[in-house]
Amino acid sequence: LIGVSGGVDSMVLAHLFVQAGFTVGMAHVNYGRRGEESDKDERLVLETATAWDQTYHHTHYVDNKSTGNFQEKARDFRYNWFFSLMKKYGYNFLALAHHADDQTETFFMQLLRSAGLNGLSGIKARDGNKIRPLLKVFKSAIYQYAEHHAVPFREDQSNSDNKYRRNWVRN
């Protein structure tokens, strides 16, 4: 099972698995926070999964509570949903598109939080049945791959919004 947002990282990850001959499930969560842009992400993942003859799973997340950390609640929802799909359909692994830039961002975010050694060790390439095959690949190489292989993807403009700490660190 691959978590696919529609962004370049996850679309390239899905493409790599398909090109390697794997039959995968492409799982997409529509958070609806960007209106039509969120719906376009969902359509891209659906159309791509269909074109690549892969299984498509989707769900919507609605956060009716104005309190709490949206990013944290959305992540918890996403992982719980992914694991329920794995159990229901017999997927052995959950592939996630974290890459080397994410690893760097995570290190600095943990440093800002005064994390201990565990926190500063960063994202694991394998954590139980979660795998992150792109963890040593920088985003610039992911963009190059997408361009070279005509992998469709969408840019989430909210990634440039420094409202979220991770974006502030990234940007």
Backbone bond lengths (Angstrom), bond angles and torsions (degrees), N, CA, C in turn:
res aa  C-N    CA-C-N  psi(-1)  N-CA   C-N-CA  omega(-1)  CA-C   N-CA-C  phi
1 L - - - 1.452 - - 1.517 107.85 -
2 I 1.332 116.02 133.50 1.459 120.44 178.90 1.523 108.67 -117.94
3 G 1.331 115.82 129.07 1.456 120.78 173.06 1.519 107.91 -77.12
4 V 1.334 116.83 117.71 1.469 120.84 -173.90 1.525 109.87 -125.08
5 S 1.318 115.72 115.57 1.464 121.25 179.82 1.522 112.18 -87.48
6 G 1.322 115.92 -26.88 1.458 121.14 -171.85 1.517 111.15 107.95
7 G 1.340 116.30 -10.66 1.460 121.23 176.76 1.522 110.94 -76.65
8 V 1.317 115.25 169.84 1.463 120.78 -174.26 1.526 112.15 -59.42
9 D 1.339 118.02 -40.05 1.469 120.60 -175.85 1.521 111.78 -61.23
10 S 1.327 116.05 -53.41 1.465 119.62 -175.17 1.525 112.17 -74.02
11 M 1.328 117.55 -30.85 1.465 119.37 177.90 1.537 110.25 -69.01
12 V 1.323 116.63 -39.67 1.472 119.98 176.42 1.527 109.81 -65.97
13 L 1.327 117.84 -42.46 1.462 120.45 178.28 1.524 110.64 -58.22
14 A 1.322 116.95 -47.02 1.470 120.51 178.85 1.525 109.91 -61.20
15 H 1.323 117.43 -43.61 1.471 121.26 -180.00 1.530 110.81 -60.14
16 L 1.322 116.81 -43.33 1.466 120.38 179.31 1.527 111.48 -59.72
17 F 1.321 116.85 -44.33 1.465 120.12 178.85 1.523 111.26 -63.92
18 V 1.324 117.11 -44.21 1.467 120.75 -179.39 1.523 110.04 -64.97
19 Q 1.336 117.57 -43.54 1.465 120.82 179.21 1.518 112.17 -64.23
20 A 1.336 116.44 -27.75 1.473 120.57 178.28 1.526 111.87 -80.76
21 G 1.337 117.37 -2.29 1.455 120.90 175.82 1.514 115.37 95.98
22 F 1.313 117.27 6.97 1.466 120.14 178.69 1.527 110.29 -80.40
23 T 1.310 115.32 146.06 1.464 121.30 167.68 1.516 104.90 -98.18
24 V 1.326 115.68 124.25 1.457 120.07 -173.12 1.519 111.10 -126.12
25 G 1.304 114.81 165.57 1.453 122.02 167.26 1.517 106.73 -104.56
26 M 1.322 116.06 132.68 1.461 121.04 177.23 1.526 107.10 -106.17
27 A 1.332 116.49 114.47 1.463 122.11 -173.58 1.528 110.25 -109.42
28 H 1.329 115.78 124.65 1.466 121.57 -176.49 1.527 111.04 -125.30
29 V 1.331 115.54 134.97 1.459 121.90 174.38 1.528 107.82 -109.27
30 N 1.326 116.42 125.30 1.457 121.43 174.59 1.527 107.04 -98.48
31 Y 1.320 115.39 114.19 1.462 120.54 -179.04 1.528 111.61 -87.02
32 G 1.319 117.29 -14.64 1.453 121.97 176.18 1.515 114.88 66.66
33 R 1.294 118.18 10.47 1.474 120.68 -175.29 1.516 112.90 -78.79
34 R 1.315 117.13 -14.01 1.460 120.04 -179.17 1.529 111.27 -117.49
35 G 1.344 115.63 22.22 1.464 120.70 175.50 1.517 113.12 58.55
36 E 1.325 116.02 -126.77 1.469 122.30 -177.59 1.524 111.58 -60.29
37 E 1.329 117.80 -31.71 1.465 120.42 178.88 1.537 110.54 -63.07
38 S 1.321 117.28 -39.75 1.469 121.00 176.87 1.525 110.56 -64.04
39 D 1.326 116.28 -40.30 1.469 120.45 178.85 1.525 111.28 -66.62
40 K 1.330 117.07 -35.66 1.476 120.39 177.40 1.527 110.84 -66.43
41 D 1.330 117.18 -36.88 1.470 120.20 175.52 1.523 109.81 -60.63
42 E 1.330 115.68 -45.99 1.462 120.93 -179.46 1.525 110.78 -61.11
43 R 1.323 116.65 -44.38 1.478 119.90 179.52 1.519 111.69 -63.78
44 L 1.325 117.07 -39.58 1.464 119.78 179.01 1.521 110.97 -60.60
45 V 1.331 117.15 -45.66 1.468 119.92 -178.99 1.527 109.82 -65.01
46 L 1.330 117.61 -42.91 1.465 121.19 177.62 1.529 111.08 -60.27
47 E 1.319 116.88 -50.16 1.473 120.75 -178.07 1.528 111.31 -63.18
48 T 1.321 116.70 -38.64 1.462 120.11 -179.68 1.523 110.91 -69.94
49 A 1.320 117.31 -44.88 1.467 120.37 177.77 1.525 109.79 -58.56
50 T 1.322 116.80 -41.42 1.462 121.29 179.16 1.530 110.40 -65.07
51 A 1.325 117.19 -46.90 1.471 121.36 -179.51 1.523 111.43 -62.89
52 W 1.312 117.24 -34.85 1.464 121.57 -179.58 1.517 111.97 -90.20
53 D 1.320 117.71 4.55 1.468 123.91 178.88 1.531 111.99 57.19
54 Q 1.334 115.85 47.39 1.460 122.17 179.48 1.529 109.18 -118.05
55 T 1.312 116.21 157.76 1.457 121.56 178.56 1.525 109.39 -71.89
56 Y 1.323 115.48 138.43 1.460 121.91 -179.70 1.525 109.34 -117.29
57 H 1.312 115.82 130.05 1.466 122.56 175.04 1.517 106.91 -123.37
58 H 1.322 116.45 140.25 1.464 118.47 176.04 1.524 110.48 -147.79
59 T 1.303 113.61 157.08 1.455 121.20 174.97 1.520 107.92 -152.85
60 H 1.313 115.17 167.57 1.458 122.04 176.03 1.522 108.50 -116.81
61 Y 1.305 115.45 142.33 1.452 121.16 176.05 1.522 107.82 -113.81
62 V 1.301 115.48 126.86 1.460 120.96 177.81 1.522 107.66 -119.70
63 D 1.320 115.72 123.27 1.464 121.61 178.56 1.522 107.88 -104.26
64 N 1.323 115.96 99.30 1.460 120.83 -178.35 1.514 113.27 -84.49
65 K 1.323 116.89 -6.29 1.460 120.72 -178.35 1.524 109.75 -100.09
66 S 1.308 116.22 131.33 1.458 119.21 -179.37 1.527 111.90 -85.24
67 T 1.319 116.99 -6.49 1.459 119.65 -178.88 1.522 110.58 -101.55
68 G 1.295 115.11 158.28 1.465 120.14 177.56 1.513 111.98 92.71
69 N 1.298 115.03 169.10 1.457 122.98 -177.92 1.532 109.19 -83.65
70 F 1.329 116.92 109.95 1.461 120.52 -178.41 1.522 111.05 -58.41
71 Q 1.330 117.31 -45.50 1.465 120.44 -177.24 1.527 111.24 -57.85
72 E 1.319 115.77 -42.61 1.466 120.23 -179.64 1.531 110.68 -67.32
73 K 1.328 117.29 -44.69 1.464 120.59 -179.93 1.532 110.35 -64.21
74 A 1.321 116.89 -40.85 1.465 120.63 179.82 1.528 110.79 -65.19
75 R 1.332 116.84 -40.83 1.473 120.60 178.81 1.525 110.51 -63.23
76 D 1.333 116.78 -44.78 1.463 120.34 178.82 1.528 110.67 -60.54
77 F 1.320 116.62 -45.25 1.466 121.32 178.23 1.529 110.23 -58.99
78 R 1.328 115.79 -48.81 1.469 122.18 -177.17 1.529 111.14 -58.66
79 Y 1.332 116.89 -50.20 1.462 119.33 -178.89 1.525 111.95 -65.20
80 N 1.316 117.68 -41.15 1.469 119.67 176.98 1.523 110.83 -60.11
81 W 1.325 117.13 -42.03 1.457 121.05 178.85 1.528 110.77 -65.86
82 F 1.338 116.44 -45.89 1.470 119.73 178.18 1.530 110.45 -55.91
83 F 1.322 116.94 -47.92 1.464 120.09 -177.66 1.524 111.76 -66.04
84 S 1.323 117.74 -32.40 1.472 119.34 176.26 1.525 110.10 -68.10
85 L 1.327 117.95 -37.31 1.470 120.91 175.87 1.526 110.56 -64.76
86 M 1.309 116.44 -41.87 1.466 120.17 -179.75 1.519 110.59 -59.98
87 K 1.316 115.19 -44.41 1.465 119.68 179.80 1.526 110.97 -66.26
88 K 1.318 116.71 -46.39 1.465 121.79 -176.28 1.529 112.53 -65.09
89 Y 1.340 117.10 -41.21 1.462 120.65 -173.61 1.530 114.14 -106.36
90 G 1.320 117.98 0.23 1.456 120.98 174.67 1.519 115.34 78.53
91 Y 1.321 117.54 25.24 1.473 119.37 175.28 1.524 108.39 -71.76
92 N 1.329 116.77 138.42 1.458 121.45 -178.75 1.524 113.61 -87.65
93 F 1.334 116.05 -31.31 1.456 120.65 -175.50 1.519 110.73 -134.55
94 L 1.311 114.80 152.92 1.449 122.84 172.20 1.520 106.46 -111.55
95 A 1.327 117.04 112.66 1.459 121.88 179.47 1.524 108.89 -94.27
96 L 1.322 114.10 129.37 1.461 121.26 -178.62 1.525 108.94 -122.00
97 A 1.315 116.36 149.96 1.468 121.09 -170.10 1.527 114.14 -95.67
98 H 1.325 117.54 26.45 1.464 118.20 174.86 1.527 108.69 -60.49
99 H 1.324 116.03 142.57 1.465 121.18 -176.11 1.527 110.07 -131.97
100 A 1.324 116.62 -176.72 1.467 121.57 -174.06 1.531 112.03 -60.71
101 D 1.326 118.16 -36.39 1.471 119.60 177.91 1.533 110.17 -64.40
102 D 1.332 116.94 -39.11 1.472 120.59 177.00 1.532 110.36 -61.74
103 Q 1.310 115.03 -39.07 1.462 119.91 179.34 1.534 110.13 -60.95
104 T 1.326 116.53 -44.16 1.466 121.55 178.84 1.521 110.78 -64.17
105 E 1.331 116.52 -45.57 1.472 120.88 178.77 1.521 110.59 -59.25
106 T 1.322 116.10 -43.98 1.464 120.41 -179.04 1.522 110.76 -62.31
107 F 1.308 116.69 -42.78 1.465 120.17 178.38 1.526 110.36 -57.55
108 F 1.325 117.33 -48.90 1.463 119.89 -177.80 1.528 112.33 -69.14
109 M 1.323 117.21 -34.73 1.464 119.36 176.39 1.529 110.40 -63.90
110 Q 1.317 116.37 -43.26 1.465 120.54 178.71 1.525 110.69 -66.36
111 L 1.311 116.84 -36.54 1.463 121.16 177.43 1.529 109.88 -62.78
112 L 1.332 116.86 -42.45 1.464 121.25 177.54 1.529 111.57 -62.79
113 R 1.319 116.91 -29.13 1.467 121.82 179.02 1.527 112.32 -86.86
114 S 1.328 116.70 0.57 1.468 122.36 -176.83 1.522 111.39 59.96
115 A 1.338 115.69 41.42 1.466 120.92 -179.76 1.524 110.15 -67.77
116 G 1.294 115.14 155.66 1.458 120.75 176.35 1.523 110.79 -80.99
117 L 1.322 116.29 -166.80 1.463 121.07 -177.42 1.527 112.97 -59.19
118 N 1.336 117.05 -39.76 1.464 119.33 178.80 1.517 110.94 -60.29
119 G 1.316 116.76 -45.39 1.457 120.95 -179.69 1.514 112.39 -65.57
120 L 1.319 116.64 -37.72 1.462 120.48 -178.24 1.526 112.75 -77.47
121 S 1.333 117.40 -11.07 1.466 119.77 179.95 1.521 111.73 -71.73
122 G 1.318 118.46 -16.46 1.456 122.02 172.60 1.518 114.76 85.23
123 I 1.313 113.82 -162.66 1.456 122.93 -176.80 1.524 109.09 -80.53
124 K 1.316 116.68 136.81 1.461 120.67 179.07 1.524 110.33 -88.15
125 A 1.327 116.54 140.28 1.460 121.29 177.34 1.523 110.99 -64.75
126 R 1.320 115.62 -33.11 1.460 120.54 175.45 1.515 108.21 -138.24
127 D 1.310 114.59 129.31 1.456 121.40 179.86 1.524 106.36 -136.97
128 G 1.335 115.51 94.95 1.463 119.44 -173.74 1.523 109.22 64.42
129 N 1.328 116.28 -122.32 1.473 118.74 179.96 1.523 112.32 -98.42
130 K 1.336 117.49 11.97 1.470 121.65 172.47 1.520 108.41 -93.29
131 I 1.328 116.06 128.33 1.464 120.68 178.21 1.531 109.14 -123.66
132 R 1.325 114.65 148.29 1.464 121.23 -179.26 1.534 108.25 -132.47
133 P 1.337 116.32 80.95 1.465 120.90 -174.42 1.533 115.01 -64.82
134 L 1.327 118.33 -19.63 1.466 120.79 -176.47 1.523 113.13 -97.08
135 L 1.304 118.25 10.71 1.459 121.28 -170.93 1.528 113.70 -61.30
136 K 1.302 118.96 -24.04 1.464 121.23 179.20 1.536 112.37 -101.06
137 V 1.320 116.02 8.16 1.469 121.08 -177.55 1.532 108.72 -105.59
138 F 1.319 116.72 130.60 1.462 120.56 178.96 1.529 110.63 -81.90
139 K 1.315 114.91 152.59 1.462 121.44 -175.53 1.530 111.68 -57.98
140 S 1.315 117.82 -35.38 1.468 120.08 179.25 1.532 110.55 -59.13
141 A 1.328 117.58 -39.07 1.472 121.12 178.13 1.527 110.82 -69.71
142 I 1.326 116.90 -33.18 1.467 120.98 177.75 1.532 109.59 -65.27
143 Y 1.323 116.70 -44.07 1.474 120.37 175.89 1.529 110.98 -60.91
144 Q 1.315 116.82 -42.33 1.471 120.46 179.07 1.528 111.16 -61.47
145 Y 1.324 116.48 -43.42 1.460 120.95 178.37 1.527 110.09 -61.20
146 A 1.320 116.16 -46.78 1.474 120.43 -179.09 1.522 110.86 -58.92
147 E 1.319 116.00 -42.93 1.468 119.35 -179.94 1.530 110.72 -66.92
148 H 1.304 116.84 -45.75 1.471 121.46 -177.64 1.532 111.94 -62.98
149 H 1.333 117.38 -36.62 1.463 121.65 -175.77 1.527 113.20 -104.44
150 A 1.333 116.58 9.23 1.470 122.21 178.96 1.530 112.37 52.51
151 V 1.327 115.52 44.46 1.462 120.88 177.50 1.533 107.50 -79.71
152 P 1.326 117.64 122.21 1.466 119.32 179.97 1.530 110.62 -72.73
153 F 1.308 116.39 146.03 1.465 121.09 175.64 1.522 108.79 -161.15
154 R 1.313 114.33 166.48 1.468 121.31 177.98 1.522 109.49 -124.60
155 E 1.311 115.65 145.15 1.466 121.09 176.30 1.525 108.49 -92.88
156 D 1.309 116.06 129.43 1.462 122.28 176.08 1.529 107.38 -89.10
157 Q 1.320 115.91 106.48 1.459 120.40 -176.58 1.528 112.52 -63.35
158 S 1.334 117.46 -21.96 1.465 119.18 179.77 1.535 111.41 -67.95
159 N 1.345 117.57 -15.22 1.463 120.08 177.78 1.524 112.20 -66.63
160 S 1.324 117.14 -17.66 1.464 119.68 178.66 1.528 111.81 -92.24
161 D 1.338 116.85 -3.27 1.461 122.07 -179.84 1.522 109.67 -82.34
162 N 1.316 116.68 115.91 1.459 121.12 -176.58 1.525 113.75 -78.20
163 K 1.327 116.88 12.10 1.466 121.27 176.79 1.531 110.88 -61.36
164 Y 1.327 115.92 -34.67 1.460 120.52 179.63 1.527 109.26 -94.22
165 R 1.323 115.68 138.73 1.469 120.64 -176.03 1.526 111.94 -56.72
166 R 1.328 117.46 -42.92 1.465 119.12 -178.98 1.525 110.85 -60.15
167 N 1.318 117.43 -41.78 1.468 119.92 177.95 1.522 110.63 -63.35
168 W 1.320 117.22 -40.47 1.457 121.06 178.99 1.534 109.93 -60.12
169 V 1.329 116.81 -44.34 1.462 120.86 178.09 1.522 109.69 -64.44
170 R 1.321 116.71 -45.66 1.471 121.83 -178.58 1.540 110.91 -61.15
171 N 1.299 114.71 -47.84 1.468 119.42 -173.84 1.518 112.52 -77.56
